[in-house]
Amino acid sequence: MADVMTIQGLTKNFGGLCAVDHFSMSITDDSIHALIGPNGAGKSTLIRSILGQRTYEGKITFHSADGKQTKLRIGYVPQSPAFDPADPI
């Protein structure tokens, strides 16, 4: 089991509101995880931080199966995609 993603102390504030507070976890290459919680709990903020769509405090690292640090390689489809109807799909 090798860590493929490590999050250390991830914190995201929006003005005076703390959406994610010092979140840490490691995900191994043979694991399955789910984020559950009520609306406003910070689930989307956490995912967007991992994807690099939000600034945050803390550290997120990604590793390939051989343990070398690498760049993010995740596919993501938002719950409510906002596509331009003129774009060919």
C-alpha positions in Angstrom: 0.0 0.0 0.0 1.5 3.3 -1.1 0.1 6.8 -0.4 -1.1 8.3 -3.6 -2.3 11.5 -2.0 -1.5 13.2 1.3 -3.2 16.2 2.7 -1.6 18.0 5.7 -3.4 20.7 7.7 -5.6 21.9 4.8 -7.5 25.0 5.9 -9.8 27.2 3.8 -11.4 30.4 5.1 -13.9 32.6 3.3 -13.6 35.9 5.1 -14.4 35.2 8.7 -15.9 31.7 7.9 -13.7 28.6 8.2 -15.0 26.1 5.7 -12.3 23.5 6.3 -10.2 23.5 9.4 -6.8 21.7 9.6 -7.9 18.7 7.6 -5.3 15.9 7.2 -5.5 12.5 5.6 -3.6 10.0 3.4 -5.1 8.0 0.6 -3.5 4.7 -0.4 -3.6 3.1 -3.9 -5.9 0.3 -2.7 -8.5 2.3 -0.9 -12.0 3.8 -1.5 -13.2 6.9 0.3 -16.4 8.9 0.4 -17.1 12.4 1.6 -20.4 12.7 3.4 -22.0 15.4 5.5 -24.6 18.1 5.5 -24.8 21.0 3.1 -22.2 23.6 4.0 -19.9 21.1 5.7 -17.0 21.9 3.4 -17.1 18.8 1.1 -17.0 20.8 -2.2 -14.5 23.2 -0.8 -12.2 20.3 0.0 -12.6 18.7 -3.4 -12.0 22.1 -5.2 -8.9 22.6 -3.1 -7.5 19.2 -4.1 -8.2 20.0 -7.8 -6.4 23.3 -7.4 -9.5 25.4 -8.0 -9.3 27.0 -4.6 -6.5 28.6 -2.7 -5.8 27.1 0.8 -3.4 26.8 3.6 -1.7 23.5 4.2 -0.1 21.0 1.9 -1.4 18.5 -0.7 1.0 16.1 -2.4 0.4 13.4 -5.0 2.5 10.3 -5.6 2.6 7.8 -8.4 2.4 4.0 -7.6 6.2 3.8 -7.4 6.2 6.5 -4.6 7.6 9.4 -6.7 5.9 12.8 -6.2 3.8 13.7 -9.2 1.2 16.1 -10.5 -2.5 15.6 -10.0 -4.3 13.1 -12.4 -7.9 13.1 -11.4 -11.0 13.3 -13.6 -13.8 15.5 -12.2 -17.4 16.1 -13.3 -19.2 18.7 -11.2 -22.7 17.9 -9.9 -24.2 20.8 -12.0 -21.9 21.3 -15.0 -22.1 24.7 -16.7 -21.3 23.9 -20.3 -21.8 26.5 -23.1 -24.7 25.1 -25.2 -22.7 26.1 -28.4 -19.8 23.8 -27.5 -19.7 20.6 -29.5 -19.8 17.6 -27.1 
